[in-house]
Each structure stands twice: as structure tokens, then as C-alpha cells.
Amino acid sequence: MKITKKILFFAVIIAMVSFQRDEKKNFDIDKNLDYCVAQANKTLAVMPDTLAIPRNIAPGSKQWRFVGYEDWTSGFWPGILWYLYEYTGDVKWKEKADKYSRFLTPLAMRTATDHDLGFQMYCSFGNGYRLTGNKEYKDIFVKASDTLSKLYNPKAGTILSWPGMREKMNWPHNTIIDNMINLEMLFEASKNGGGKSLYNMAVKHAEVTMENQFRADNSVYHVVVYDTVTGKKIKAVTHQGYSDESMWARGQGWAIYGYTMVYRETKDPKFLDFAHKVTKVYLDRLPKDLIPYWDFDVPNITKEPRDASAAALTASGLIELSTYTADKELAKEYLSKAEGMLKELSTKRYKSGNKNPAFLLHSTGHYPNKSEIDYSIIYADYYYIEALLRLKKLKAGKDLFTPLFPAKEITLKK
């Protein structure tokens, strides 16, 4: 009897391992995009009557925590809706994306309270303009870019990230690596009536960050503090990583994604070279399943939570970086690693499925602050669907930024 139980036990284990291998080997991009559509429909079904944005779901919960338009994550939900419209061509998603994008409009019209306007306004209105050409969307993110530019300090050469930290932490002019992602909105605005100054500002920010925010091994510091008068670097510290000298996983992901995007916009080879450098240190230190723990240098790392959001945004960045890489073997490696990340994120270990209406489980927001640890988080979902769409386009030989859907929309069923 004991032998039979042991045989049965090992048979089950072998079957599970075999299933997981097949699940990864037979990676179906459309199947996973269809999954995103189904999960997003679940979220739509529970959206409150008043306008609110889903941000996160706690472990074991099935309920989104909703936030207002001022939250730094507010642009990711309308961005997801735009990506769903791009995939399906269904006007239903276009109408929802428009509704939740317009909810954020006041952010462009007021004084900037932090650097996150790019996350908020470009993921929403930027994607909307890319897919529809709606001039209203363009005007709004150009206005938001002008608002964001007011946080630029010409002495330091970077955009102030957190005005509130000037007094709270005595960080006179602080710049975080996350800020690199907001430069995309400045670049796009400069091409659409915002002027050359926005382009110059974005380039200078990227250059100064490249010079001051990285260690000798090309791993990134989360925060650099500058003197507001002289513009000189005072110190480099962390806020969301394990320690000042550790490599915070999502921070390195922001660097990979950010410098790849800056090369796209400038075609300056120094930015492409740097994107390769910050990518190498990340890939060299990944665990075998390609999903990082929340920080690469935290003690007892195998007992620490993962960060699916870092994996998703890095996968998206790597797909783009592979298209700029002249070395065919290196480009192949980037694409293989990106696809491997997406395959792992698309297993039952990381998909929310019936557990909750998000796309992914196991993201880590702000570990030192004990906030959003092992949560489903909206920006993980955003970069996951973005990476899937990029991979789909690349395999079809299409440009990553050209709308995927055919010109004819699917009409909303009455």
C-alpha cells in the first residue's frame, strides 16, 4: 500500500512538471491576450458607479482597491483599456479607454505635484493618440508635458521627482530612476507642438542620470539627491530597495526600459550602449525562472517575495531592445529571455485566473514600507499586456508602435 502511494505521488509530480513544461513550450500569445480580455471584463463588472481606478488586490482577496485620478498609478488602467482596444479592435474598449483617460484631464491643468505625469498621462492619452490620432488627446499630453517641465532644474539637469521629499527627507532636488519612463511623454510632446526645449530637457535628464545614478557595475541607485543651487550630486540612496547599495529589481527594470526608449527617440548610440550595460547586470543575476526577487541583494533571497511587475516591464523593454541590437546573437538572447519571462508569467504560478480579476499575482510595490507585498498590482498588468502585444507584432514582422488592429473596428453589440 505504501509503495502504491509513493508511486502515485511521484506520478503526480512528474505529470505536474510535464504540464508546466508544455505550458511554457507551447506559448500561445493570442491565448494569453484573450485571457487579459476575459480578466478585464471581470474588472469592468465590478467597477464602481463613480469614476475610480483599480490599483491593487491584496493576497487572498478578490477585490480591487480603487484610487482616484491623482494616484500615481491612475494612467495604467486606461492604458490597459487602450491595449485591449488595439488587440481586439472592439469599440467597447475604445469607449472605456476614452472614459477613464478623460478622468485624468485635470492633472494636465494644475501645478505638477510630482514626476509621475508621464505614467499618468502618456499611458492613457499617449496610447489613445497613437491608436486614434485624436487631436484632443495630443493637446492634453502636450499640456501635461509643459506642466511636468516646471519640475526641471537646469542647474542639476534633471526633473524633480518628489517635491514632498525636499522637507520630509531633506532631499533638496531628488531624482528617482522611475523618472526615466516619463521622458517618453516629453519626447512625443516635442514632436507634436511642444517645442525643442522638451526634447532637450529629456535628453539632458537621461545624460545626467546616466552619469550620476549608476554604480561601476551599471546597477542603479534608486534616488540621487542634488544641490538645488549648484546642481552638484550630494548623495545616492534608496527608498524602495533593500539598502542604498543594493540592486532594486524594478529600478533596474526602469533603467532597461527607459534607456531603450531614449535611444529610440534620439538614435544616439551612447544610449543604446548604456541600455546594453544596464541589461547585462540584470540578466546575469536573474534566477533560473527569470522572475526576480524584489531586490537582488536582499539576504536569504530565496525566501523573499518576487516582483512580477519588474519581470513584465523588463520583458517589454527587452523586446524593443532586441530590435535595435546589431549583434544577432545578442538580439536573439534578449528576445529569448523576454519570451521566457512572459512564458513564466503566463503559468498558473503567476496568473490570477479565478483568484482575482487582475492579470498577474506576486508583485512587490514598496517592501521597506510594508506596502503591496505579494500583491496583484495594476502596473504589472499594464506592462504584461504591452509586452504580449509587442511580442505578437515582432513575430508578425510589424513595427512595435504601429496600431495592431485593422482599420475597420468591431462595433459594440447592443
BABA-795434 format. One record per residue (C-alpha): residue number from 1; residue in one letter; x, y, z negated. Coordinates in nm, 3 decimals, m for minus. Example, Ala and Ser with C-alpha at 12.3 -4.5 7.8 and 13.67 -1.06 7.14 Angstrom:
<sites>
SITE seq type      c1      c2      c3
SITE   1    a   1.230  m0.450  m0.780
SITE   2    s   1.367  m0.106  m0.714
</sites>
This chain:
<sites>
SITE seq type      c1      c2      c3
SITE   1    m   0.000   0.000   0.000
SITE   2    k   0.283   0.240  m0.091
SITE   3    i   0.462   0.162   0.235
SITE   4    t   0.142   0.233   0.430
SITE   5    k   0.104   0.571   0.258
SITE   6    k   0.465   0.657   0.330
SITE   7    i   0.427   0.559   0.695
SITE   8    l   0.109   0.765   0.719
SITE   9    f   0.277   1.062   0.552
SITE  10    f   0.574   1.060   0.791
SITE  11    a   0.343   1.007   1.088
SITE  12    v   0.152   1.320   0.991
SITE  13    i   0.475   1.519   0.952
SITE  14    i   0.602   1.403   1.292
SITE  15    a   0.268   1.490   1.451
SITE  16    m   0.275   1.839   1.297
SITE  17    v   0.631   1.905   1.414
SITE  18    s   0.542   1.777   1.761
SITE  19    f   0.234   2.002   1.773
SITE  20    q   0.436   2.307   1.667
SITE  21    r   0.696   2.236   1.936
SITE  22    d   0.428   2.201   2.201
SITE  23    e   0.260   2.516   2.072
SITE  24    k   0.582   2.707   2.136
SITE  25    k   0.687   2.532   2.454
SITE  26    n   0.357   2.583   2.631
SITE  27    f   0.335   2.955   2.565
SITE  28    d   0.030   3.099   2.736
SITE  29    i   0.040   3.480   2.742
SITE  30    d  m0.322   3.521   2.852
SITE  31    k  m0.441   3.280   2.584
SITE  32    n  m0.278   3.496   2.320
SITE  33    l  m0.411   3.816   2.473
SITE  34    d  m0.758   3.658   2.474
SITE  35    y  m0.702   3.584   2.106
SITE  36    c  m0.633   3.955   2.049
SITE  37    v  m0.960   4.040   2.224
SITE  38    a  m1.151   3.797   2.003
SITE  39    q  m0.991   3.927   1.682
SITE  40    a  m1.052   4.289   1.779
SITE  41    n  m1.418   4.207   1.836
SITE  42    k  m1.430   4.078   1.478
SITE  43    t  m1.290   4.409   1.359
SITE  44    l  m1.541   4.609   1.563
SITE  45    a  m1.818   4.411   1.398
SITE  46    v  m1.716   4.533   1.051
SITE  47    m  m1.618   4.892   1.131
SITE  48    p  m1.795   5.140   0.901
SITE  49    d  m2.053   5.381   1.040
SITE  50    t  m1.832   5.677   0.954
SITE  51    l  m1.513   5.709   1.154
SITE  52    a  m1.227   5.528   0.984
SITE  53    i  m0.917   5.341   1.094
SITE  54    p  m0.818   4.986   0.990
SITE  55    r  m0.476   4.983   0.825
SITE  56    n  m0.413   4.658   0.637
SITE  57    i  m0.555   4.340   0.486
SITE  58    a  m0.424   4.200   0.158
SITE  59    p  m0.318   3.834   0.130
SITE  60    g  m0.625   3.616   0.077
SITE  61    s  m0.867   3.892   0.175
SITE  62    k  m1.083   3.907   0.486
SITE  63    q  m1.150   4.280   0.456
SITE  64    w  m0.968   4.565   0.624
SITE  65    r  m0.866   4.862   0.415
SITE  66    f  m0.971   5.166   0.615
SITE  67    v  m0.799   5.505   0.621
SITE  68    g  m0.868   5.850   0.762
SITE  69    y  m0.715   6.022   1.063
SITE  70    e  m0.437   6.180   0.853
SITE  71    d  m0.280   5.844   0.765
SITE  72    w   0.048   5.785   0.948
SITE  73    t  m0.087   5.459   1.094
SITE  74    s  m0.401   5.616   1.242
SITE  75    g  m0.281   5.600   1.604
SITE  76    f  m0.227   5.225   1.616
SITE  77    w  m0.592   5.116   1.620
SITE  78    p  m0.689   5.341   1.916
SITE  79    g  m0.361   5.230   2.079
SITE  80    i  m0.468   4.866   2.043
SITE  81    l  m0.803   4.952   2.197
SITE  82    w  m0.629   5.111   2.495
SITE  83    y  m0.419   4.798   2.540
SITE  84    l  m0.734   4.583   2.526
SITE  85    y  m0.881   4.802   2.799
SITE  86    e  m0.563   4.763   3.002
SITE  87    y  m0.577   4.384   2.972
SITE  88    t  m0.948   4.334   3.032
SITE  89    g  m1.049   4.631   3.247
SITE  90    d  m1.366   4.629   3.037
SITE  91    v  m1.505   4.981   2.993
SITE  92    k  m1.625   4.882   2.645
SITE  93    w  m1.269   4.904   2.517
SITE  94    k  m1.213   5.231   2.702
SITE  95    e  m1.513   5.388   2.528
SITE  96    k  m1.399   5.266   2.186
SITE  97    a  m1.042   5.381   2.253
SITE  98    d  m1.165   5.726   2.353
SITE  99    k  m1.383   5.750   2.041
SITE 100    y  m1.107   5.664   1.796
SITE 101    s  m0.842   5.866   1.980
SITE 102    r  m1.055   6.180   1.968
SITE 103    f  m1.097   6.124   1.594
SITE 104    l  m0.730   6.223   1.562
SITE 105    t  m0.755   6.551   1.758
SITE 106    p  m0.729   6.782   1.452
SITE 107    l  m0.375   6.657   1.392
SITE 108    a  m0.255   6.842   1.703
SITE 109    m  m0.413   7.170   1.597
SITE 110    r  m0.276   7.210   1.245
SITE 111    t   0.070   7.255   1.093
SITE 112    a   0.274   6.936   1.101
SITE 113    t   0.292   6.768   0.762
SITE 114    d   0.549   6.504   0.867
SITE 115    h   0.718   6.344   1.168
SITE 116    d   0.450   6.081   1.235
SITE 117    l   0.263   6.279   1.500
SITE 118    g   0.424   6.067   1.770
SITE 119    f   0.294   5.744   1.620
SITE 120    q  m0.047   5.903   1.573
SITE 121    m  m0.093   6.096   1.896
SITE 122    y   0.113   5.911   2.154
SITE 123    c  m0.004   5.559   2.074
SITE 124    s  m0.356   5.694   2.115
SITE 125    f  m0.369   5.986   2.362
SITE 126    g  m0.044   5.890   2.534
SITE 127    n  m0.171   5.545   2.622
SITE 128    g  m0.506   5.694   2.717
SITE 129    y  m0.341   5.935   2.960
SITE 130    r  m0.123   5.659   3.108
SITE 131    l  m0.429   5.446   3.181
SITE 132    t  m0.682   5.710   3.286
SITE 133    g  m0.499   6.027   3.387
SITE 134    n  m0.748   6.224   3.175
SITE 135    k  m0.612   6.580   3.154
SITE 136    e  m0.772   6.632   2.813
SITE 137    y  m0.558   6.355   2.668
SITE 138    k  m0.245   6.510   2.818
SITE 139    d  m0.326   6.854   2.680
SITE 140    i  m0.375   6.710   2.332
SITE 141    f  m0.045   6.522   2.310
SITE 142    v   0.139   6.818   2.464
SITE 143    k  m0.012   7.037   2.191
SITE 144    a   0.085   6.774   1.931
SITE 145    s   0.441   6.782   2.065
SITE 146    d   0.453   7.158   2.018
SITE 147    t   0.329   7.105   1.662
SITE 148    l   0.592   6.838   1.597
SITE 149    s   0.867   7.062   1.735
SITE 150    k   0.814   7.303   1.447
SITE 151    l   0.983   7.047   1.220
SITE 152    y   1.305   7.063   1.424
SITE 153    n   1.607   7.213   1.251
SITE 154    p   1.853   7.345   1.514
SITE 155    k   2.136   7.352   1.260
SITE 156    a   2.105   6.981   1.185
SITE 157    g   1.984   6.893   1.534
SITE 158    t   1.708   6.662   1.412
SITE 159    i   1.339   6.670   1.331
SITE 160    l   1.247   6.683   0.963
SITE 161    s   1.073   6.358   0.873
SITE 162    w   0.924   6.415   0.530
SITE 163    p   0.870   6.776   0.417
SITE 164    g   0.735   6.645   0.086
SITE 165    m   1.068   6.480   0.005
SITE 166    r   1.253   6.813   0.002
SITE 167    e   1.143   6.878  m0.356
SITE 168    k   1.042   6.530  m0.466
SITE 169    m   1.377   6.367  m0.384
SITE 170    n   1.591   6.680  m0.336
SITE 171    w   1.640   6.586   0.031
SITE 172    p   1.661   6.935   0.192
SITE 173    h   1.639   6.820   0.556
SITE 174    n   1.575   6.447   0.582
SITE 175    t   1.554   6.231   0.894
SITE 176    i   1.448   5.867   0.898
SITE 177    i   1.521   5.615   1.171
SITE 178    d   1.146   5.569   1.231
SITE 179    n   1.150   5.920   1.377
SITE 180    m   1.319   5.786   1.693
SITE 181    i   0.982   5.650   1.810
SITE 182    n   0.824   5.995   1.801
SITE 183    l   1.070   6.121   2.063
SITE 184    e   0.873   5.940   2.334
SITE 185    m   0.590   6.189   2.297
SITE 186    l   0.833   6.481   2.330
SITE 187    f   0.984   6.335   2.646
SITE 188    e   0.642   6.278   2.802
SITE 189    a   0.517   6.622   2.699
SITE 190    s   0.822   6.786   2.857
SITE 191    k   0.720   6.629   3.191
SITE 192    n   0.362   6.747   3.156
SITE 193    g   0.385   7.117   3.089
SITE 194    g   0.556   7.118   2.751
SITE 195    g   0.883   7.254   2.882
SITE 196    k   1.250   7.159   2.893
SITE 197    s   1.303   7.255   2.528
SITE 198    l   1.111   6.946   2.413
SITE 199    y   1.335   6.724   2.627
SITE 200    n   1.648   6.890   2.489
SITE 201    m   1.520   6.856   2.135
SITE 202    a   1.454   6.484   2.178
SITE 203    v   1.798   6.423   2.329
SITE 204    k   1.975   6.618   2.054
SITE 205    h   1.783   6.430   1.785
SITE 206    a   1.887   6.098   1.940
SITE 207    e   2.252   6.208   1.965
SITE 208    v   2.277   6.336   1.608
SITE 209    t   2.101   6.028   1.474
SITE 210    m   2.339   5.805   1.670
SITE 211    e   2.636   5.990   1.518
SITE 212    n   2.519   6.004   1.156
SITE 213    q   2.271   5.727   1.085
SITE 214    f   2.469   5.410   1.159
SITE 215    r   2.741   5.213   0.985
SITE 216    a   3.058   5.086   1.152
SITE 217    d   2.882   4.756   1.236
SITE 218    n   2.594   4.950   1.402
SITE 219    s   2.340   4.865   1.133
SITE 220    v   2.118   5.157   1.044
SITE 221    y   2.069   5.369   0.734
SITE 222    h   1.703   5.439   0.672
SITE 223    v   1.743   5.805   0.572
SITE 224    v   2.005   6.071   0.635
SITE 225    v   1.993   6.394   0.435
SITE 226    y   2.129   6.714   0.590
SITE 227    d   2.206   7.060   0.454
SITE 228    t   1.939   7.294   0.591
SITE 229    v   2.181   7.588   0.629
SITE 230    t   2.498   7.428   0.765
SITE 231    g   2.334   7.123   0.923
SITE 232    k   2.604   6.901   0.775
SITE 233    k   2.529   6.547   0.664
SITE 234    i   2.501   6.521   0.287
SITE 235    k   2.434   6.151   0.239
SITE 236    a   2.275   5.837   0.382
SITE 237    v   2.029   5.641   0.168
SITE 238    t   1.734   5.406   0.186
SITE 239    h   1.371   5.445   0.093
SITE 240    q   1.215   5.120   0.213
SITE 241    g   1.517   4.889   0.230
SITE 242    y   1.678   4.678  m0.042
SITE 243    s   1.970   4.915  m0.101
SITE 244    d   2.143   5.213   0.057
SITE 245    e   2.391   4.981   0.229
SITE 246    s   2.152   4.702   0.334
SITE 247    m   2.003   4.648   0.680
SITE 248    w   1.629   4.703   0.652
SITE 249    a   1.472   4.485   0.921
SITE 250    r   1.207   4.719   1.058
SITE 251    g   1.451   5.009   1.052
SITE 252    q   1.688   4.820   1.282
SITE 253    g   1.388   4.739   1.500
SITE 254    w   1.303   5.110   1.527
SITE 255    a   1.661   5.170   1.643
SITE 256    i   1.644   4.897   1.911
SITE 257    y   1.309   5.019   2.041
SITE 258    g   1.400   5.386   2.009
SITE 259    y   1.734   5.390   2.190
SITE 260    t   1.598   5.169   2.467
SITE 261    m   1.322   5.426   2.519
SITE 262    v   1.568   5.718   2.509
SITE 263    y   1.774   5.552   2.783
SITE 264    r   1.457   5.509   2.991
SITE 265    e   1.384   5.880   2.962
SITE 266    t   1.738   6.014   3.010
SITE 267    k   1.921   5.743   3.210
SITE 268    d   2.228   5.842   3.007
SITE 269    p   2.449   5.529   2.980
SITE 270    k   2.565   5.618   2.629
SITE 271    f   2.215   5.547   2.501
SITE 272    l   2.196   5.215   2.684
SITE 273    d   2.534   5.117   2.544
SITE 274    f   2.416   5.205   2.196
SITE 275    a   2.091   5.012   2.240
SITE 276    h   2.303   4.704   2.314
SITE 277    k   2.510   4.764   1.999
SITE 278    v   2.218   4.801   1.759
SITE 279    t   2.051   4.500   1.918
SITE 280    k   2.355   4.274   1.875
SITE 281    v   2.383   4.318   1.499
SITE 282    y   2.011   4.240   1.463
SITE 283    l   2.011   3.930   1.685
SITE 284    d   2.333   3.795   1.534
SITE 285    r   2.178   3.789   1.187
SITE 286    l   1.831   3.654   1.263
SITE 287    p   1.714   3.326   1.110
SITE 288    k   1.655   3.037   1.350
SITE 289    d   1.283   3.107   1.387
SITE 290    l   1.365   3.468   1.494
SITE 291    i   1.134   3.634   1.239
SITE 292    p   1.337   3.848   0.997
SITE 293    y   1.301   3.867   0.625
SITE 294    w   1.209   4.222   0.524
SITE 295    d   1.576   4.310   0.465
SITE 296    f   1.880   4.126   0.598
SITE 297    d   2.087   4.179   0.283
SITE 298    v   1.842   4.107   0.002
SITE 299    p   1.968   3.839  m0.244
SITE 300    n   1.809   3.490  m0.231
SITE 301    i   1.686   3.587   0.113
SITE 302    t   1.506   3.261   0.195
SITE 303    k   1.269   3.329  m0.093
SITE 304    e   1.183   3.677   0.029
SITE 305    p   0.881   3.778   0.243
SITE 306    r   0.911   3.807   0.620
SITE 307    d   0.824   4.108   0.830
SITE 308    a   0.619   4.017   1.136
SITE 309    s   0.592   4.385   1.226
SITE 310    a   0.971   4.406   1.271
SITE 311    a   0.963   4.099   1.494
SITE 312    a   0.677   4.233   1.707
SITE 313    l   0.826   4.576   1.771
SITE 314    t   1.171   4.429   1.837
SITE 315    a   1.025   4.181   2.085
SITE 316    s   0.860   4.467   2.271
SITE 317    g   1.183   4.668   2.273
SITE 318    l   1.389   4.370   2.392
SITE 319    i   1.157   4.306   2.685
SITE 320    e   1.213   4.663   2.804
SITE 321    l   1.588   4.649   2.730
SITE 322    s   1.621   4.334   2.941
SITE 323    t   1.505   4.531   3.247
SITE 324    y   1.793   4.781   3.211
SITE 325    t   2.066   4.524   3.147
SITE 326    a   2.303   4.471   3.440
SITE 327    d   2.463   4.163   3.281
SITE 328    k   2.222   3.892   3.396
SITE 329    e   2.313   3.651   3.117
SITE 330    l   2.262   3.916   2.851
SITE 331    a   1.932   4.022   3.008
SITE 332    k   1.826   3.657   3.007
SITE 333    e   1.921   3.629   2.640
SITE 334    y   1.718   3.938   2.548
SITE 335    l   1.413   3.807   2.730
SITE 336    s   1.454   3.459   2.584
SITE 337    k   1.481   3.598   2.230
SITE 338    a   1.182   3.827   2.282
SITE 339    e   0.973   3.541   2.413
SITE 340    g   1.090   3.324   2.125
SITE 341    m   0.976   3.589   1.877
SITE 342    l   0.635   3.609   2.043
SITE 343    k   0.603   3.232   2.053
SITE 344    e   0.671   3.211   1.680
SITE 345    l   0.433   3.497   1.603
SITE 346    s   0.171   3.315   1.810
SITE 347    t   0.181   2.998   1.598
SITE 348    k  m0.063   2.922   1.319
SITE 349    r   0.204   3.029   1.071
SITE 350    y   0.168   3.393   1.179
SITE 351    k  m0.170   3.427   1.349
SITE 352    s  m0.451   3.549   1.126
SITE 353    g  m0.711   3.338   1.306
SITE 354    n  m1.003   3.266   1.074
SITE 355    k  m0.819   3.401   0.770
SITE 356    n  m0.899   3.763   0.859
SITE 357    p  m0.978   3.977   1.168
SITE 358    a  m0.624   4.110   1.219
SITE 359    f  m0.392   3.959   1.482
SITE 360    l  m0.099   3.870   1.255
SITE 361    l  m0.013   3.771   0.899
SITE 362    h   0.308   3.823   0.697
SITE 363    s   0.421   4.181   0.746
SITE 364    t   0.600   4.381   0.478
SITE 365    g   0.533   4.752   0.457
SITE 366    h   0.724   4.908   0.165
SITE 367    y   0.876   4.641  m0.055
SITE 368    p   1.057   4.867  m0.308
SITE 369    n   0.728   5.048  m0.367
SITE 370    k   0.546   4.713  m0.404
SITE 371    s   0.319   4.819  m0.120
SITE 372    e   0.179   4.599   0.160
SITE 373    i   0.391   4.294   0.081
SITE 374    d   0.297   3.992   0.294
SITE 375    y   0.001   4.181   0.442
SITE 376    s  m0.165   4.198   0.779
SITE 377    i  m0.073   4.550   0.897
SITE 378    i  m0.214   4.737   1.195
SITE 379    y   0.119   4.838   1.348
SITE 380    a   0.231   4.474   1.364
SITE 381    d  m0.079   4.405   1.573
SITE 382    y  m0.008   4.706   1.794
SITE 383    y   0.344   4.600   1.885
SITE 384    y   0.238   4.237   1.922
SITE 385    i  m0.021   4.314   2.191
SITE 386    e   0.214   4.567   2.353
SITE 387    a   0.488   4.302   2.374
SITE 388    l   0.248   4.045   2.520
SITE 389    l   0.137   4.290   2.789
SITE 390    r   0.497   4.381   2.869
SITE 391    l   0.591   4.015   2.899
SITE 392    k   0.290   3.949   3.122
SITE 393    k   0.386   4.236   3.354
SITE 394    l   0.752   4.137   3.365
SITE 395    k   0.672   3.778   3.459
SITE 396    a   0.440   3.907   3.731
SITE 397    g   0.713   4.136   3.869
SITE 398    k   0.525   4.453   3.772
SITE 399    d   0.651   4.776   3.620
SITE 400    l   0.613   4.775   3.241
SITE 401    f   0.436   5.111   3.229
SITE 402    t   0.205   5.086   3.527
SITE 403    p  m0.154   5.001   3.426
SITE 404    l  m0.214   4.629   3.447
SITE 405    f  m0.580   4.620   3.538
SITE 406    p  m0.717   4.659   3.892
SITE 407    a  m0.876   4.988   3.989
SITE 408    k  m1.227   4.851   3.951
SITE 409    e  m1.348   4.849   3.592
SITE 410    i  m1.573   4.588   3.440
SITE 411    t  m1.897   4.764   3.349
SITE 412    l  m2.030   4.742   2.998
SITE 413    k  m2.315   4.493   2.970
SITE 414    k  m2.637   4.637   2.838
</sites>
